[in-house]
Amino acid sequence: MIGRRAPARYGLATGPGGIALASPAPAGYPPGERAPDEDSMTDPARPGAPSTGLTYAQAGVDIDAGNAMVDKIKPLVRATRRRGADAEIGGFGGLFDLKAAGFVDPILVAANDGVGTKVKIAIESGLHEGIGVDLVAMCVNDLVVQGAEPLFFLDYYATGKLDPEAGVAIVKGIAQGCIESGCALIGGETAEMPGLYAQGDYDLAGFAVGAAERGRLLPRGAPKPGDVLFGLPSSGVHSNGFSLVRRIVARTGLAWDAPAPFAPGQTLAQALLTPTRLYVKPLLAALKETESILALAHITGGGFPDNIPRVLPDELGVRLDLSAFDPPPVFGWLAREGGVAEAEMLRTFNCGIGMIVIAQAEKADEAEAALRQAGEAPLRVGEITPRAGEAVVMSGRLKL
């Protein structure tokens, strides 16, 4: 069920002469936030008399406002329906019919993730919709890496005070991400927790479940030295490294609505909030077309050095040619403005390659053709090698 707990209201205590005084924050309320002033709450049965009976809304949670938000997002959620799920919300749990989805002997694959401190840019700029796409992408891209088709998604949206306009924008982005990756949004939770989050702040978590027929999971086969690495371009920073991004922006002194120095026609916030690419549909199409793809690696936090080895046996490594691709301009700007060393860039960001595809050397052309037919623009960026020391050995330099 998508449950909606709703908004907080804080009162003012009136001092001598009618001067409004901020009440000191009691236990459970951060500095700067006030609990409702109990003396201002009157008992309807005794006009003018203080009431000792509190309500949930007076404590900061307005259930009616939350339910109103659910009504606004129902059409967005319903638009994500697919075989196996009707995408109707309001029950106590979401349902999915694997048989109706066409599976015979499926293995379920689950993933969850968040968007990190990228949400802070969305909060401070008021641009919330793209962050929902990020939330879906960070989860479903991890599913397709294992050869699984995303089936359904659930979200968790936590805030101190519900902003219905922002909440609807976030869910709109989540629904868009679900539609683009072919999964149904079957439920979620919006928790309003006064006193736990600063004014205007929120956080997100996503949960995705997919499936693959038994015997079709990735990695598959036995990768060997000489097998080819293809890189699939990213849309930008995606959703990792934003604590460093925000520190660099603070150093420059630029406001979020300033023109982006690396993206003509966009503000800084718009450019940095470019949503994470969804690789699901093209990769599933390529996997159906060819058996030559052995493994996939989603390049997230940790970059190439930490993510590529996750899909390789201990005795194998890779040689990666950094000169084989052109990072988007945002990475050069971050490196220059932050004085970030190349090694740190590679360990923090995707640097322009959001997904690595490992293909059999003898069928590399077939894999490349399948990826292009599916709408991707693969670049040959390296090869599998025997491991001797570091798992990922890099040659050339990033074009920053």
C-alpha positions as a Markdown table, in Angstrom:
| # | Residue | x | y | z |
|---|---|---|---|---|
| 1 | Met | 0.0 | 0.0 | 0.0 |
| 2 | Ile | 1.2 | 3.5 | -0.7 |
| 3 | Gly | 0.5 | 5.0 | 2.7 |
| 4 | Arg | 0.6 | 8.7 | 3.2 |
| 5 | Arg | 1.2 | 10.3 | 6.5 |
| 6 | Ala | 0.9 | 14.0 | 6.3 |
| 7 | Pro | 1.9 | 17.5 | 7.3 |
| 8 | Ala | 3.4 | 19.1 | 10.4 |
| 9 | Arg | 2.3 | 22.4 | 11.8 |
| 10 | Tyr | 4.2 | 24.3 | 14.5 |
| 11 | Gly | 2.7 | 27.0 | 16.6 |
| 12 | Leu | 4.1 | 30.1 | 18.4 |
| 13 | Ala | 3.9 | 30.8 | 22.1 |
| 14 | Thr | 2.8 | 34.4 | 22.8 |
| 15 | Gly | 4.9 | 36.3 | 25.4 |
| 16 | Pro | 4.1 | 39.5 | 27.3 |
| 17 | Gly | 2.7 | 42.3 | 25.2 |
| 18 | Gly | 1.6 | 39.9 | 22.5 |
| 19 | Ile | 5.1 | 39.3 | 21.2 |
| 20 | Ala | 5.5 | 35.9 | 19.5 |
| 21 | Leu | 8.2 | 33.9 | 21.1 |
| 22 | Ala | 9.6 | 30.7 | 19.7 |
| 23 | Ser | 9.0 | 27.8 | 22.1 |
| 24 | Pro | 12.1 | 25.9 | 23.1 |
| 25 | Ala | 12.5 | 22.7 | 21.2 |
| 26 | Pro | 11.4 | 19.8 | 23.5 |
| 27 | Ala | 12.9 | 16.3 | 23.4 |
| 28 | Gly | 12.3 | 14.8 | 19.9 |
| 29 | Tyr | 12.4 | 18.2 | 18.0 |
| 30 | Pro | 15.6 | 19.5 | 16.4 |
| 31 | Pro | 16.8 | 23.0 | 17.2 |
| 32 | Gly | 14.8 | 25.5 | 15.2 |
| 33 | Glu | 11.6 | 23.4 | 15.2 |
| 34 | Arg | 8.8 | 23.9 | 17.6 |
| 35 | Ala | 6.2 | 21.4 | 18.9 |
| 36 | Pro | 2.6 | 22.6 | 18.9 |
| 37 | Asp | 1.9 | 25.0 | 21.7 |
| 38 | Glu | -0.5 | 23.0 | 23.9 |
| 39 | Asp | -1.9 | 26.2 | 25.6 |
| 40 | Ser | -3.2 | 27.4 | 22.2 |
| 41 | Met | -5.3 | 24.2 | 21.7 |
| 42 | Thr | -8.8 | 24.7 | 23.1 |
| 43 | Asp | -11.3 | 22.1 | 24.1 |
| 44 | Pro | -14.4 | 22.6 | 21.9 |
| 45 | Ala | -16.6 | 21.4 | 24.9 |
| 46 | Arg | -15.2 | 24.2 | 27.1 |
| 47 | Pro | -14.6 | 27.3 | 25.0 |
| 48 | Gly | -11.5 | 29.3 | 26.2 |
| 49 | Ala | -10.3 | 26.4 | 28.3 |
| 50 | Pro | -6.9 | 24.7 | 27.5 |
| 51 | Ser | -7.3 | 21.2 | 26.1 |
| 52 | Thr | -5.2 | 18.3 | 27.3 |
| 53 | Gly | -6.3 | 16.1 | 24.3 |
| 54 | Leu | -3.9 | 16.2 | 21.4 |
| 55 | Thr | -4.5 | 15.0 | 17.8 |
| 56 | Tyr | -2.1 | 13.4 | 15.4 |
| 57 | Ala | -2.4 | 16.4 | 13.1 |
| 58 | Gln | -1.3 | 18.7 | 16.0 |
| 59 | Ala | 1.7 | 16.5 | 16.5 |
| 60 | Gly | 2.7 | 17.0 | 12.9 |
| 61 | Val | 1.0 | 14.2 | 10.9 |
| 62 | Asp | -2.1 | 15.0 | 8.8 |
| 63 | Ile | -3.5 | 11.7 | 7.5 |
| 64 | Asp | -6.1 | 13.5 | 5.4 |
| 65 | Ala | -3.5 | 15.5 | 3.5 |
| 66 | Gly | -1.6 | 12.3 | 2.9 |
| 67 | Asn | -4.6 | 10.5 | 1.5 |
| 68 | Ala | -5.3 | 13.4 | -0.8 |
| 69 | Met | -1.8 | 13.0 | -2.2 |
| 70 | Val | -2.5 | 9.3 | -2.9 |
| 71 | Asp | -5.5 | 10.3 | -5.0 |
| 72 | Lys | -3.3 | 12.6 | -7.1 |
| 73 | Ile | -0.7 | 9.9 | -7.8 |
| 74 | Lys | -3.1 | 7.1 | -8.6 |
| 75 | Pro | -3.2 | 7.9 | -12.3 |
| 76 | Leu | 0.6 | 8.0 | -12.4 |
| 77 | Val | 0.9 | 4.7 | -10.7 |
| 78 | Arg | -1.8 | 3.1 | -12.9 |
| 79 | Ala | 0.1 | 4.1 | -16.1 |
| 80 | Thr | 2.9 | 1.7 | -15.1 |
| 81 | Arg | 0.7 | -1.5 | -15.3 |
| 82 | Arg | 2.1 | -4.4 | -17.2 |
| 83 | Arg | 1.5 | -8.1 | -17.7 |
| 84 | Gly | 1.4 | -9.6 | -14.2 |
| 85 | Ala | 0.4 | -6.4 | -12.3 |
| 86 | Asp | -2.6 | -4.1 | -12.6 |
| 87 | Ala | -0.7 | -1.3 | -10.7 |
| 88 | Glu | -3.7 | -0.5 | -8.5 |
| 89 | Ile | -2.8 | 0.9 | -5.0 |
| 90 | Gly | -4.6 | 1.1 | -1.8 |
| 91 | Gly | -4.4 | -2.5 | -0.5 |
| 92 | Phe | -2.1 | -3.8 | 2.2 |
| 93 | Gly | 0.3 | -5.3 | -0.3 |
| 94 | Gly | 1.2 | -5.3 | -4.0 |
| 95 | Leu | 0.6 | -8.4 | -6.1 |
| 96 | Phe | 2.4 | -9.8 | -9.1 |
| 97 | Asp | 1.4 | -12.8 | -11.2 |
| 98 | Leu | 4.6 | -14.5 | -12.6 |
| 99 | Lys | 2.6 | -16.9 | -14.7 |
| 100 | Ala | 0.6 | -14.1 | -16.3 |
| 101 | Ala | 3.9 | -12.4 | -17.1 |
| 102 | Gly | 5.0 | -15.4 | -19.1 |
| 103 | Phe | 7.5 | -17.0 | -16.8 |
| 104 | Val | 7.9 | -20.8 | -16.6 |
| 105 | Asp | 10.7 | -21.6 | -14.1 |
| 106 | Pro | 11.8 | -18.2 | -12.9 |
| 107 | Ile | 14.5 | -17.1 | -10.5 |
| 108 | Leu | 13.7 | -13.9 | -8.7 |
| 109 | Val | 16.3 | -11.2 | -8.4 |
| 110 | Ala | 15.9 | -8.2 | -5.9 |
| 111 | Ala | 17.7 | -4.9 | -5.5 |
| 112 | Asn | 17.4 | -1.8 | -3.5 |
| 113 | Asp | 19.1 | 1.5 | -3.6 |
| 114 | Gly | 18.8 | 5.3 | -3.0 |
| 115 | Val | 19.9 | 8.5 | -4.7 |
| 116 | Gly | 22.3 | 9.7 | -2.1 |
| 117 | Thr | 22.9 | 13.4 | -1.6 |
| 118 | Lys | 21.8 | 14.2 | -5.2 |
| 119 | Val | 18.4 | 14.7 | -3.4 |
| 120 | Lys | 19.9 | 17.7 | -1.7 |
| 121 | Ile | 20.3 | 19.5 | -5.1 |
| 122 | Ala | 16.7 | 18.6 | -6.0 |
| 123 | Ile | 15.5 | 20.0 | -2.6 |
| 124 | Glu | 17.5 | 23.2 | -2.8 |
| 125 | Ser | 16.6 | 23.9 | -6.5 |
| 126 | Gly | 13.0 | 22.7 | -6.3 |
| 127 | Leu | 13.5 | 20.4 | -9.2 |
| 128 | His | 12.1 | 17.1 | -8.0 |
| 129 | Glu | 10.8 | 15.0 | -10.9 |
| 130 | Gly | 14.1 | 13.7 | -12.3 |
| 131 | Ile | 15.2 | 12.3 | -8.9 |
| 132 | Gly | 12.4 | 9.8 | -9.2 |
| 133 | Val | 13.8 | 8.4 | -12.5 |
| 134 | Asp | 17.2 | 8.1 | -10.7 |
| 135 | Leu | 15.7 | 6.1 | -7.9 |
| 136 | Val | 14.3 | 3.5 | -10.4 |
| 137 | Ala | 17.4 | 3.5 | -12.5 |
| 138 | Met | 19.7 | 2.7 | -9.6 |
| 139 | Cys | 17.7 | -0.4 | -8.8 |
| 140 | Val | 16.6 | -1.8 | -12.2 |
| 141 | Asn | 20.1 | -1.3 | -13.8 |
| 142 | Asp | 21.4 | -3.6 | -11.0 |
| 143 | Leu | 18.7 | -6.2 | -11.9 |
| 144 | Val | 19.5 | -6.3 | -15.6 |
| 145 | Val | 23.2 | -6.8 | -14.8 |
| 146 | Gln | 22.1 | -10.2 | -13.6 |
| 147 | Gly | 20.1 | -10.9 | -16.7 |
| 148 | Ala | 16.8 | -10.2 | -15.0 |
| 149 | Glu | 13.7 | -8.4 | -16.4 |
| 150 | Pro | 12.4 | -5.9 | -13.9 |
| 151 | Leu | 8.9 | -6.8 | -12.8 |
| 152 | Phe | 7.8 | -4.4 | -10.1 |
| 153 | Phe | 9.0 | -1.5 | -8.0 |
| 154 | Leu | 8.2 | 0.0 | -4.5 |
| 155 | Asp | 9.4 | 3.3 | -3.2 |
| 156 | Tyr | 9.9 | 4.8 | 0.3 |
| 157 | Tyr | 9.7 | 8.6 | 0.6 |
| 158 | Ala | 10.5 | 10.0 | 4.1 |
| 159 | Thr | 10.2 | 13.7 | 5.0 |
| 160 | Gly | 9.7 | 15.9 | 8.0 |
| 161 | Lys | 6.7 | 17.8 | 6.5 |
| 162 | Leu | 4.9 | 16.6 | 3.5 |
| 163 | Asp | 5.0 | 18.9 | 0.5 |
| 164 | Pro | 2.3 | 17.4 | -1.8 |
| 165 | Glu | 3.6 | 19.2 | -4.9 |
| 166 | Ala | 7.1 | 17.9 | -4.4 |
| 167 | Gly | 5.7 | 14.4 | -3.5 |
| 168 | Val | 3.6 | 14.2 | -6.7 |
| 169 | Ala | 6.6 | 15.3 | -8.8 |
| 170 | Ile | 8.8 | 12.6 | -7.3 |
| 171 | Val | 6.2 | 9.9 | -7.9 |
| 172 | Lys | 5.7 | 11.2 | -11.4 |
| 173 | Gly | 9.5 | 10.6 | -12.0 |
| 174 | Ile | 9.3 | 7.2 | -10.4 |
| 175 | Ala | 6.4 | 6.2 | -12.7 |
| 176 | Gln | 8.3 | 7.5 | -15.7 |
| 177 | Gly | 11.3 | 5.4 | -14.7 |
| 178 | Cys | 9.1 | 2.3 | -14.3 |
| 179 | Ile | 7.4 | 2.8 | -17.7 |
| 180 | Glu | 10.8 | 3.2 | -19.4 |
| 181 | Ser | 12.1 | 0.0 | -17.7 |
| 182 | Gly | 9.0 | -2.1 | -18.1 |
| 183 | Cys | 8.2 | -2.6 | -14.4 |
| 184 | Ala | 5.0 | -1.9 | -12.5 |
| 185 | Leu | 4.9 | 0.5 | -9.5 |
| 186 | Ile | 2.9 | -1.7 | -7.2 |
| 187 | Gly | 3.3 | 0.1 | -3.9 |
| 188 | Gly | 5.3 | 2.3 | -1.6 |
| 189 | Glu | 5.3 | 4.4 | 1.5 |
| 190 | Thr | 5.5 | 8.1 | 2.2 |
| 191 | Ala | 6.4 | 8.6 | 5.9 |
| 192 | Glu | 6.0 | 12.1 | 7.4 |
| 193 | Met | 8.2 | 12.2 | 10.5 |
| 194 | Pro | 8.2 | 15.7 | 12.2 |
| 195 | Gly | 11.3 | 16.4 | 14.2 |
| 196 | Leu | 13.5 | 13.9 | 12.3 |
| 197 | Tyr | 14.2 | 15.8 | 9.1 |
| 198 | Ala | 15.2 | 19.5 | 8.6 |
| 199 | Gln | 12.6 | 21.7 | 7.0 |
| 200 | Gly | 12.1 | 20.8 | 3.4 |
| 201 | Asp | 14.4 | 17.8 | 3.5 |
| 202 | Tyr | 13.5 | 14.3 | 2.4 |
| 203 | Asp | 15.1 | 11.0 | 1.5 |
| 204 | Leu | 14.2 | 8.2 | -0.9 |
| 205 | Ala | 14.7 | 4.5 | -1.2 |
| 206 | Gly | 13.7 | 2.2 | -3.9 |
| 207 | Phe | 13.1 | -1.6 | -4.1 |
| 208 | Ala | 12.9 | -3.6 | -7.3 |
| 209 | Val | 12.2 | -7.2 | -8.1 |
| 210 | Gly | 12.9 | -8.9 | -11.4 |
| 211 | Ala | 13.1 | -12.4 | -12.8 |
| 212 | Ala | 15.0 | -14.5 | -15.3 |
| 213 | Glu | 14.3 | -18.0 | -16.4 |
| 214 | Arg | 16.5 | -20.6 | -14.7 |
| 215 | Gly | 19.7 | -20.9 | -16.7 |
| 216 | Arg | 19.5 | -17.4 | -18.1 |
| 217 | Leu | 21.2 | -15.5 | -15.3 |
| 218 | Leu | 24.4 | -13.4 | -15.7 |
| 219 | Pro | 27.3 | -13.8 | -15.5 |
| 220 | Arg | 27.3 | -16.9 | -17.7 |
| 221 | Gly | 29.9 | -19.0 | -19.5 |
| 222 | Ala | 33.6 | -18.7 | -18.7 |
| 223 | Pro | 35.2 | -15.4 | -19.5 |
| 224 | Lys | 38.8 | -15.7 | -20.7 |
| 225 | Pro | 41.8 | -13.5 | -21.5 |
| 226 | Gly | 41.1 | -11.6 | -24.7 |
| 227 | Asp | 37.4 | -11.2 | -24.2 |
| 228 | Val | 36.2 | -7.7 | -25.1 |
| 229 | Leu | 34.9 | -4.9 | -22.9 |
| 230 | Phe | 32.3 | -2.6 | -24.4 |
| 231 | Gly | 31.3 | 0.6 | -22.6 |
| 232 | Leu | 27.8 | 2.1 | -22.9 |
| 233 | Pro | 27.7 | 5.9 | -22.5 |
| 234 | Ser | 26.3 | 7.5 | -19.4 |
| 235 | Ser | 24.0 | 10.6 | -19.3 |
| 236 | Gly | 26.3 | 12.4 | -16.9 |
| 237 | Val | 27.1 | 11.9 | -13.2 |
| 238 | His | 24.1 | 9.6 | -12.7 |
| 239 | Ser | 23.6 | 9.2 | -8.9 |
| 240 | Asn | 27.0 | 8.7 | -7.3 |
| 241 | Gly | 29.6 | 11.0 | -6.0 |
| 242 | Phe | 27.3 | 13.9 | -5.2 |
| 243 | Ser | 28.8 | 14.7 | -1.8 |
| 244 | Leu | 32.0 | 15.6 | -3.8 |
| 245 | Val | 29.9 | 17.3 | -6.5 |
| 246 | Arg | 28.2 | 19.5 | -3.9 |
| 247 | Arg | 31.5 | 20.4 | -2.2 |
| 248 | Ile | 33.0 | 21.4 | -5.6 |
| 249 | Val | 29.9 | 23.6 | -6.4 |
| 250 | Ala | 30.2 | 25.3 | -3.0 |
| 251 | Arg | 33.9 | 26.0 | -3.8 |
| 252 | Thr | 32.9 | 27.8 | -7.0 |
| 253 | Gly | 30.3 | 29.9 | -5.3 |
| 254 | Leu | 27.7 | 29.3 | -8.1 |
| 255 | Ala | 24.0 | 29.2 | -7.3 |
| 256 | Trp | 21.9 | 26.4 | -8.5 |
| 257 | Asp | 20.0 | 28.7 | -11.0 |
| 258 | Ala | 23.3 | 30.0 | -12.5 |
| 259 | Pro | 24.1 | 29.0 | -16.1 |
| 260 | Ala | 25.9 | 25.6 | -16.1 |
| 261 | Pro | 29.5 | 26.3 | -17.4 |
| 262 | Phe | 29.6 | 22.9 | -19.0 |
| 263 | Ala | 26.0 | 22.7 | -20.4 |
| 264 | Pro | 24.8 | 25.7 | -22.5 |
| 265 | Gly | 21.1 | 26.4 | -22.1 |
| 266 | Gln | 20.8 | 24.7 | -18.7 |
| 267 | Thr | 21.1 | 25.9 | -15.2 |
| 268 | Leu | 23.6 | 24.3 | -12.9 |
| 269 | Ala | 20.9 | 22.4 | -11.1 |
| 270 | Gln | 19.2 | 21.2 | -14.3 |
| 271 | Ala | 22.5 | 19.9 | -15.7 |
| 272 | Leu | 23.6 | 18.1 | -12.5 |
| 273 | Leu | 20.1 | 16.6 | -12.0 |
| 274 | Thr | 20.2 | 14.9 | -15.5 |
| 275 | Pro | 18.6 | 11.5 | -14.6 |
| 276 | Thr | 20.6 | 8.3 | -14.5 |
| 277 | Arg | 20.3 | 6.4 | -17.8 |
| 278 | Leu | 18.0 | 3.3 | -17.9 |
| 279 | Tyr | 19.9 | 0.5 | -19.7 |
| 280 | Val | 17.2 | -2.1 | -19.2 |
| 281 | Lys | 15.3 | -2.4 | -22.4 |
| 282 | Pro | 18.3 | -2.2 | -24.8 |
| 283 | Leu | 20.3 | -4.7 | -22.8 |
| 284 | Leu | 17.4 | -7.2 | -22.5 |
| 285 | Ala | 16.9 | -6.9 | -26.3 |
| 286 | Ala | 20.6 | -7.5 | -26.9 |
| 287 | Leu | 20.6 | -10.5 | -24.5 |
| 288 | Lys | 17.8 | -12.1 | -26.4 |
| 289 | Glu | 19.5 | -11.5 | -29.7 |
| 290 | Thr | 22.9 | -13.0 | -28.9 |
| 291 | Glu | 24.6 | -15.5 | -26.5 |
| 292 | Ser | 27.9 | -13.7 | -26.9 |
| 293 | Ile | 27.4 | -11.4 | -23.9 |
| 294 | Leu | 28.9 | -13.0 | -20.8 |
| 295 | Ala | 28.6 | -10.3 | -18.1 |
| 296 | Leu | 27.5 | -6.8 | -17.3 |
| 297 | Ala | 28.8 | -4.3 | -14.7 |
| 298 | His | 26.8 | -1.3 | -13.6 |
| 299 | Ile | 29.3 | 1.5 | -13.0 |
| 300 | Thr | 28.2 | 3.2 | -9.8 |
| 301 | Gly | 30.0 | 4.2 | -6.6 |
| 302 | Gly | 33.6 | 2.9 | -6.7 |
| 303 | Gly | 33.8 | 3.5 | -10.5 |
| 304 | Phe | 35.6 | 1.1 | -12.7 |
| 305 | Pro | 38.1 | -0.3 | -10.1 |
| 306 | Asp | 35.4 | -1.5 | -7.7 |
| 307 | Asn | 32.6 | -2.5 | -10.0 |
| 308 | Ile | 34.1 | -4.5 | -12.9 |
| 309 | Pro | 35.8 | -7.1 | -10.7 |
| 310 | Arg | 32.4 | -7.9 | -9.1 |
| 311 | Val | 31.5 | -10.0 | -12.2 |
| 312 | Leu | 34.9 | -11.6 | -12.8 |
| 313 | Pro | 36.5 | -14.7 | -11.3 |
| 314 | Asp | 39.5 | -14.0 | -9.0 |
| 315 | Glu | 42.1 | -15.1 | -11.5 |
| 316 | Leu | 41.0 | -12.6 | -14.1 |
| 317 | Gly | 41.3 | -8.8 | -14.4 |
| 318 | Val | 40.8 | -6.2 | -17.2 |
| 319 | Arg | 42.9 | -3.7 | -19.1 |
| 320 | Leu | 40.9 | -0.5 | -19.6 |
| 321 | Asp | 41.9 | 2.1 | -22.3 |
| 322 | Leu | 40.9 | 5.5 | -20.9 |
| 323 | Ser | 41.5 | 7.2 | -24.2 |
| 324 | Ala | 38.9 | 5.1 | -25.9 |
| 325 | Phe | 36.0 | 7.3 | -24.8 |
| 326 | Asp | 35.2 | 11.0 | -24.3 |
| 327 | Pro | 33.8 | 11.9 | -20.9 |
| 328 | Pro | 30.9 | 14.4 | -21.0 |
| 329 | Pro | 32.0 | 18.0 | -20.2 |
| 330 | Val | 30.6 | 17.8 | -16.7 |
| 331 | Phe | 33.5 | 15.6 | -15.6 |
| 332 | Gly | 36.2 | 17.9 | -16.9 |
| 333 | Trp | 34.5 | 20.8 | -15.1 |
| 334 | Leu | 34.3 | 18.9 | -11.8 |
| 335 | Ala | 38.0 | 17.8 | -12.1 |
| 336 | Arg | 39.2 | 21.3 | -12.8 |
| 337 | Glu | 37.1 | 23.2 | -10.3 |
| 338 | Gly | 37.7 | 20.7 | -7.6 |
| 339 | Gly | 41.3 | 19.9 | -8.4 |
| 340 | Val | 40.3 | 16.3 | -8.4 |
| 341 | Ala | 43.0 | 13.8 | -9.4 |
| 342 | Glu | 42.3 | 11.4 | -12.3 |
| 343 | Ala | 42.5 | 8.4 | -9.9 |
| 344 | Glu | 40.0 | 10.0 | -7.6 |
| 345 | Met | 37.7 | 10.7 | -10.5 |
| 346 | Leu | 37.8 | 7.1 | -11.7 |
| 347 | Arg | 37.1 | 5.8 | -8.2 |
| 348 | Thr | 34.2 | 8.2 | -7.6 |
| 349 | Phe | 32.4 | 8.8 | -10.9 |
| 350 | Asn | 31.4 | 6.8 | -14.0 |
| 351 | Cys | 33.4 | 9.3 | -16.0 |
| 352 | Gly | 31.1 | 8.8 | -19.0 |
| 353 | Ile | 30.6 | 5.0 | -19.1 |
| 354 | Gly | 27.6 | 3.9 | -17.1 |
| 355 | Met | 27.6 | 0.2 | -18.0 |
| 356 | Ile | 30.3 | -2.3 | -19.0 |
| 357 | Val | 29.5 | -5.2 | -21.3 |
| 358 | Ile | 31.8 | -8.2 | -21.5 |
| 359 | Ala | 31.6 | -10.2 | -24.7 |
| 360 | Gln | 33.3 | -13.3 | -26.1 |
| 361 | Ala | 36.3 | -12.3 | -28.2 |
| 362 | Glu | 35.3 | -14.5 | -31.1 |
| 363 | Lys | 31.8 | -13.0 | -31.2 |
| 364 | Ala | 32.5 | -9.4 | -30.2 |
| 365 | Asp | 31.2 | -8.1 | -33.6 |
| 366 | Glu | 28.0 | -10.0 | -33.0 |
| 367 | Ala | 27.6 | -8.5 | -29.5 |
| 368 | Glu | 28.4 | -5.0 | -30.8 |
| 369 | Ala | 25.8 | -5.4 | -33.6 |
| 370 | Ala | 23.1 | -6.6 | -31.1 |
| 371 | Leu | 23.8 | -3.6 | -28.9 |
| 372 | Arg | 23.6 | -1.1 | -31.8 |
| 373 | Gln | 20.4 | -2.7 | -33.1 |
| 374 | Ala | 18.9 | -2.2 | -29.6 |
| 375 | Gly | 19.7 | 1.5 | -29.7 |
| 376 | Glu | 23.0 | 1.6 | -27.8 |
| 377 | Ala | 26.3 | 3.2 | -28.9 |
| 378 | Pro | 28.9 | 0.7 | -27.6 |
| 379 | Leu | 32.6 | 1.6 | -27.4 |
| 380 | Arg | 35.4 | -0.9 | -27.2 |
| 381 | Val | 37.2 | 0.1 | -24.1 |
| 382 | Gly | 39.3 | -2.8 | -23.0 |
| 383 | Glu | 39.8 | -6.6 | -22.7 |
| 384 | Ile | 40.0 | -9.4 | -20.1 |
| 385 | Thr | 43.5 | -10.3 | -18.9 |
| 386 | Pro | 45.1 | -12.7 | -16.4 |
| 387 | Arg | 45.1 | -11.0 | -13.0 |
| 388 | Ala | 48.5 | -10.0 | -11.8 |
| 389 | Gly | 48.1 | -7.5 | -8.9 |
| 390 | Glu | 45.3 | -4.9 | -9.5 |
| 391 | Ala | 42.1 | -6.3 | -11.0 |
| 392 | Val | 41.7 | -3.2 | -13.2 |
| 393 | Val | 44.7 | -1.9 | -15.0 |
| 394 | Met | 44.2 | 1.3 | -16.9 |
| 395 | Ser | 46.2 | 2.8 | -19.8 |
| 396 | Gly | 45.9 | 6.1 | -21.5 |
| 397 | Arg | 44.4 | 9.2 | -19.8 |
| 398 | Leu | 40.9 | 10.5 | -19.4 |
| 399 | Lys | 40.1 | 13.3 | -21.9 |
| 400 | Leu | 39.2 | 15.8 | -19.2 |
